[in-house]
Amino acid sequence: MVPSDAAPLPTTFIDVFLAWTLSFIQMLSHLLNGYLTAFFVFTGIALNLLSVSIFLRKERAGTPAIQYYLVTLTLWQTALLANAFLLYSFPNLWWGHLVSQGTYVYLYPYVYTFANTTHTGSVWIVLTLTIDRYLALCQPLKHRAIGKKRKDHKSNIMLVLVIAKFLVSDILPTVIDVLEHVVGQSAFMRSPLASLFVDISNFLIVLNCSSNFWVFFVWGKRFRRSCRKCIKSTQIGACIYDMAKWNTDSEISLCGAPSSFTTVNVTKAYGSTERSFRFNNNNSKRNLEIVVSRTDDLCSNQM
């Protein structure tokens, strides 16, 4: 016979599963809005300011229209990151959840308005970039050339990636807004799953605003060169760069054997007194011959 208390088991299991799912959604929302958003906000603001500094230091021939577009877009997105921290990250880190009452809520209208303004500004800059690249690719005679074709090709790849990740990060918020109007605002706000999708969409926007530096760094050769110069201009950056170069040095002995050189960044030639002579790859052939002759003289004197 089946026990009389066997019937409520599925209901109990479903209740436990729903409770576990709800707690998991709340934990994931707290993680997205709190720690992850704060991490990408602070790193994104620092990298965006570094990108703006590098772009303003670069010297380009002609009118640097693309540079102005990227600087403006980076500034808009930096302001958007600051607003995201005030709207989502700080309340979760301080109170453990998004607050809906108290003194802090009086800040929401101003921050939310400024957040929408910065996001709208980013949309217009991306639209301007898209039109500029369309004219450069499809109507090159009407578009004033900014640089060589190779540079235009590199910049096109970089700008397409910037535009693509912007569109990907904005697709989910658009879909969520449509669903909210379809199902109704009250039903939408009561759904924990809908709230999770809202948190994910907000996090995608933060991730998009904080990742432009890596697109510039990977696809911009001149940007990497300027970034290296900017880092080496500081004392801490110069020390770190010298330590990295020292670890990658290759050493060869030139005493008592035919001289042979490999393609390395920095080569050391040691004489019998273990005194090192450092020279770079970019030195002329004459400087290399001088170093070899000095080392051979040291070896011959000891013989």
C-alpha positions as CSV (number, residue, x, y, z in Angstrom):
1,M,0.0,0.0,0.0
2,V,1.1,3.6,-0.7
3,P,1.5,5.7,2.4
4,S,-0.9,8.5,2.9
5,D,1.9,11.0,3.2
6,A,3.5,10.1,-0.2
7,A,1.3,12.5,-2.2
8,P,2.8,15.8,-1.0
9,L,6.4,14.7,-1.9
10,P,6.4,16.2,-5.5
11,T,5.0,19.4,-4.2
12,T,7.7,19.6,-1.5
13,F,10.4,18.8,-4.0
14,I,9.1,21.5,-6.4
15,D,9.0,24.0,-3.5
16,V,12.6,23.1,-2.5
17,F,13.7,23.4,-6.1
18,L,12.0,26.7,-6.6
19,A,13.4,28.1,-3.4
20,W,16.9,26.9,-4.4
21,T,16.4,28.5,-7.8
22,L,15.3,31.8,-6.3
23,S,18.2,31.9,-3.9
24,F,20.6,31.1,-6.8
25,I,19.1,33.9,-8.9
26,Q,19.5,36.3,-6.0
27,M,23.1,35.3,-5.4
28,L,23.9,35.7,-9.1
29,S,22.3,39.1,-9.2
30,H,24.2,40.2,-6.2
31,L,27.4,38.9,-7.7
32,L,26.8,40.7,-11.1
33,N,25.6,44.0,-9.6
34,G,28.1,44.0,-6.8
35,Y,31.6,42.6,-7.2
36,L,31.8,42.0,-10.9
37,T,30.4,45.4,-11.8
38,A,32.7,47.2,-9.3
39,F,35.7,45.4,-10.7
40,F,35.0,46.2,-14.3
41,V,34.0,49.8,-13.5
42,F,37.2,50.6,-11.7
43,T,39.5,48.8,-14.2
44,G,37.5,50.2,-17.1
45,I,37.7,53.8,-15.9
46,A,41.5,53.4,-15.4
47,L,42.0,51.8,-18.9
48,N,39.7,54.3,-20.6
49,L,41.6,57.3,-19.1
50,L,44.8,55.6,-20.2
51,S,43.4,55.2,-23.7
52,V,42.4,58.9,-23.9
53,S,45.8,60.0,-22.7
54,I,47.5,57.8,-25.4
55,F,45.2,59.0,-28.1
56,L,45.8,62.6,-27.2
57,R,49.6,62.1,-27.2
58,K,49.7,60.4,-30.6
59,E,50.9,62.5,-33.6
60,R,49.0,61.8,-36.8
61,A,49.3,63.3,-40.2
62,G,46.2,65.0,-41.5
63,T,42.9,65.3,-39.7
64,P,42.6,62.6,-37.0
65,A,38.8,62.2,-37.3
66,I,38.8,58.6,-36.1
67,Q,40.9,59.5,-33.1
68,Y,38.4,62.2,-32.1
69,Y,35.6,59.7,-32.5
70,L,37.3,57.1,-30.3
71,V,38.3,59.7,-27.6
72,T,34.7,61.0,-27.5
73,L,33.2,57.5,-27.3
74,T,35.7,56.5,-24.6
75,L,34.8,59.6,-22.5
76,W,31.0,58.9,-22.8
77,Q,31.5,55.3,-21.8
78,T,33.7,56.3,-18.9
79,A,30.9,58.5,-17.6
80,L,28.5,55.6,-18.1
81,L,30.7,53.3,-16.0
82,A,30.6,55.8,-13.1
83,N,26.8,56.0,-13.3
84,A,26.5,52.2,-13.3
85,F,28.6,52.1,-10.1
86,L,26.3,54.5,-8.4
87,L,23.1,52.8,-9.6
88,Y,23.9,49.1,-9.2
89,S,27.3,48.3,-7.6
90,F,27.5,50.7,-4.6
91,P,24.0,49.8,-3.2
92,N,24.7,46.1,-3.5
93,L,28.1,46.4,-1.8
94,W,26.9,48.7,1.0
95,W,23.4,47.4,1.8
96,G,23.5,44.0,0.1
97,H,20.7,44.8,-2.3
98,L,19.3,47.5,-4.5
99,V,17.6,50.0,-2.2
100,S,14.1,51.3,-3.0
101,Q,13.6,53.6,0.0
102,G,15.7,55.9,2.1
103,T,17.9,58.9,1.5
104,Y,19.9,57.2,-1.3
105,V,16.9,56.9,-3.6
106,Y,16.8,60.7,-4.1
107,L,20.0,60.3,-6.0
108,Y,18.5,57.9,-8.5
109,P,16.6,60.4,-10.8
110,Y,19.8,62.5,-11.4
111,V,22.1,59.5,-11.9
112,Y,19.6,57.7,-14.1
113,T,19.1,60.7,-16.3
114,F,22.8,61.2,-16.7
115,A,23.3,57.5,-17.4
116,N,20.7,57.7,-20.2
117,T,22.4,60.8,-21.5
118,T,25.8,59.1,-21.7
119,H,24.4,56.0,-23.3
120,T,22.6,58.1,-25.9
121,G,25.8,60.0,-26.6
122,S,27.6,56.6,-27.1
123,V,24.9,55.6,-29.6
124,W,25.3,58.7,-31.6
125,I,29.1,58.4,-31.7
126,V,28.8,54.7,-32.8
127,L,26.4,55.9,-35.5
128,T,28.9,58.5,-36.7
129,L,31.6,55.9,-36.8
130,T,29.4,53.6,-38.9
131,I,28.6,56.3,-41.4
132,D,32.3,57.4,-41.6
133,R,33.4,53.8,-42.3
134,Y,30.6,53.3,-44.8
135,L,31.8,56.4,-46.8
136,A,35.4,55.3,-46.5
137,L,34.7,51.8,-47.9
138,C,31.7,52.2,-50.2
139,Q,32.3,55.8,-51.5
140,P,36.1,56.4,-51.1
141,L,36.1,59.3,-53.7
142,K,33.7,61.3,-51.5
143,H,35.5,60.5,-48.3
144,R,38.7,62.4,-47.5
145,A,41.5,59.9,-47.0
146,I,43.0,59.9,-43.5
147,G,46.0,57.7,-44.0
148,K,47.4,54.9,-46.1
149,K,45.3,51.9,-47.2
150,R,47.0,49.6,-44.8
151,K,46.3,51.9,-41.9
152,D,42.7,52.3,-43.0
153,H,42.3,48.5,-43.1
154,K,43.6,48.2,-39.6
155,S,41.4,50.9,-38.3
156,N,38.4,49.4,-40.1
157,I,38.9,46.1,-38.3
158,M,39.3,47.9,-35.0
159,L,36.2,50.0,-35.5
160,V,34.1,47.1,-36.7
161,L,34.9,45.3,-33.5
162,V,34.0,48.3,-31.4
163,I,30.7,48.7,-33.2
164,A,30.0,44.9,-33.1
165,K,30.5,44.6,-29.3
166,F,28.4,47.7,-28.8
167,L,25.5,46.2,-30.8
168,V,25.8,42.8,-29.0
169,S,25.7,44.5,-25.6
170,D,22.6,46.6,-26.6
171,I,20.6,43.7,-28.1
172,L,19.5,42.2,-24.8
173,P,18.3,45.5,-23.2
174,T,16.2,46.1,-26.3
175,V,14.6,42.7,-26.1
176,I,13.9,43.1,-22.4
177,D,12.2,46.5,-23.0
178,V,10.0,44.9,-25.6
179,L,9.1,42.0,-23.3
180,E,8.3,44.4,-20.5
181,H,5.8,46.3,-22.7
182,V,4.3,43.0,-24.0
183,V,3.7,41.2,-20.6
184,G,3.1,44.4,-18.6
185,Q,5.3,46.2,-16.1
186,S,3.7,44.7,-12.9
187,A,4.1,41.1,-14.1
188,F,7.6,41.8,-15.4
189,M,8.8,43.2,-12.1
190,R,7.5,40.3,-10.1
191,S,9.4,37.7,-12.1
192,P,12.9,36.8,-10.6
193,L,14.0,35.5,-14.0
194,A,13.2,38.8,-15.7
195,S,15.1,40.7,-13.0
196,L,18.1,38.4,-13.6
197,F,18.0,39.2,-17.3
198,V,17.9,42.9,-16.5
199,D,21.0,42.4,-14.4
200,I,22.8,40.5,-17.1
201,S,21.9,43.2,-19.7
202,N,23.3,45.9,-17.4
203,F,26.5,43.9,-16.9
204,L,26.9,43.5,-20.6
205,I,26.8,47.2,-21.1
206,V,29.4,47.7,-18.3
207,L,31.6,45.0,-19.9
208,N,31.3,46.7,-23.3
209,C,32.3,50.1,-21.8
210,S,35.3,48.7,-20.0
211,S,36.8,46.6,-22.9
212,N,37.7,49.2,-25.5
213,F,41.3,49.4,-24.4
214,W,41.9,45.7,-25.3
215,V,40.5,46.2,-28.7
216,F,42.7,49.2,-29.3
217,F,45.7,47.3,-27.8
218,V,45.3,44.2,-29.9
219,W,44.5,45.8,-33.3
220,G,46.3,49.1,-33.0
221,K,50.1,48.8,-33.6
222,R,50.7,52.5,-33.1
223,F,48.5,52.4,-30.0
224,R,50.7,49.6,-28.6
225,R,53.8,51.6,-29.3
226,S,52.4,54.7,-27.7
227,C,51.2,52.7,-24.7
228,R,54.6,51.2,-24.2
229,K,56.2,54.7,-24.4
230,C,53.6,56.0,-21.9
231,I,54.3,53.2,-19.5
232,K,58.1,53.6,-19.8
233,S,57.8,57.3,-19.1
234,T,56.9,56.6,-15.5
235,Q,59.5,55.3,-13.0
236,I,57.5,52.3,-11.9
237,G,56.6,51.3,-15.5
238,A,60.3,51.7,-16.6
239,C,61.4,49.4,-13.7
240,I,58.8,46.8,-14.7
241,Y,59.7,47.0,-18.3
242,D,63.5,46.7,-17.6
243,M,62.9,43.6,-15.4
244,A,60.8,42.0,-18.2
245,K,63.5,42.8,-20.7
246,W,66.2,41.4,-18.4
247,N,64.4,38.1,-18.0
248,T,64.2,37.7,-21.8
249,D,67.9,38.5,-22.4
250,S,70.0,35.8,-24.2
251,E,73.7,35.4,-23.4
252,I,76.4,34.1,-25.7
253,S,80.2,33.8,-25.3
254,L,82.4,35.3,-27.9
255,C,85.8,34.3,-26.4
256,G,87.9,31.6,-28.2
257,A,85.2,30.7,-30.8
258,P,83.9,32.2,-34.0
259,S,81.4,34.9,-33.4
260,S,77.8,34.1,-34.1
261,F,74.7,36.2,-33.4
262,T,71.1,35.2,-33.1
263,T,68.1,37.4,-33.5
264,V,67.4,38.5,-29.9
265,N,66.3,41.7,-28.3
266,V,69.4,42.2,-26.3
267,T,72.7,40.2,-26.5
268,K,75.6,40.1,-24.1
269,A,79.2,39.6,-25.1
270,Y,81.4,38.4,-22.3
271,G,85.1,38.7,-22.2
272,S,87.5,36.9,-19.9
273,T,87.0,39.4,-17.2
274,E,83.2,38.7,-17.3
275,R,82.6,42.4,-18.2
276,S,79.5,42.6,-20.3
277,F,78.9,44.7,-23.3
278,R,75.3,45.4,-24.1
279,F,74.0,46.3,-27.5
280,N,70.6,46.3,-29.2
281,N,69.4,44.8,-32.4
282,N,68.8,48.2,-33.9
283,N,72.5,49.3,-33.6
284,S,74.5,49.5,-36.8
285,K,76.8,46.8,-38.1
286,R,79.8,49.0,-37.3
287,N,78.9,49.1,-33.6
288,L,78.6,45.3,-33.5
289,E,82.1,45.0,-35.1
290,I,83.5,47.3,-32.4
291,V,82.1,45.1,-29.6
292,V,83.5,42.0,-31.2
293,S,86.9,43.5,-31.7
294,R,87.1,44.6,-28.1
295,T,86.1,41.2,-26.9
296,D,88.7,39.5,-29.1
297,D,91.4,41.9,-27.8
298,L,90.6,40.9,-24.3
299,C,90.9,37.2,-25.2
300,S,94.2,37.7,-27.1
301,N,95.8,39.7,-24.3
302,Q,95.1,36.8,-21.9
303,M,96.7,34.3,-24.2
